[in-house]
Amino acid sequence: MPTMPFSVVWSQGHAYVLEGHGRPRWVGLDSRRRPQALTSDDMRRRGWSHRPAR
């Protein structure tokens, strides 16, 4: 997983931004456009990339 603050990755068609220090979390919107915060472990389970899927 990227470790730089404010990194952006894509997971399941949605963009997530890395926020925080100490216990960072990935913040984005779910499929219903509701805010969602995920841990790095959650992101590993879901899969991610640096680019949106085509």
N, C-alpha and C positions, 0 to 999 in steps of 0.2 A: 504494500500500500504506500502511496505517496506520504511523506511526512512533513512537507513544507506547509506552514500555515497558509490558508486560503487556496489550497490546491482544489482543483475541480476535477471530478471524475463522473462517469456515466454508469448507471446501473439500472437495468430493466427499462431503458428508454427515458430515464429521468436524470437530471444533473444534480450532483451533491457537492457542497462546499465544505471543506474541513475547517472547523472552528474550535477554538479553545486551546488551552495549555494544560498540562497535567493529565486530564481525562478528556482528550479530544473527542469530538463527535462529528458525524457527517450530517449536514442539514440540507434538506430539499423538500420537494412536494411529492405526495403519493399520487396514485392514479386519479384520485378525486380532487386533486389540487389542494389538499390539506397539508399543513406543515408536518414534517416527519424528521426525527433525529435518530440516527443509527450509530452504533459503535463500530469500530474497525472490524471486530469479529462478525458483526451482522453483515457488513459490506463484503467480507471474504466469503461468507456463505451464499450471498446473493449473486456474486460475480460483479466485476466492474471493468472499466476500460478508461483510457484517457480521451477517447473519441466516441461520439454517439454512434449507435448501430446504424447501418445503412439499410 
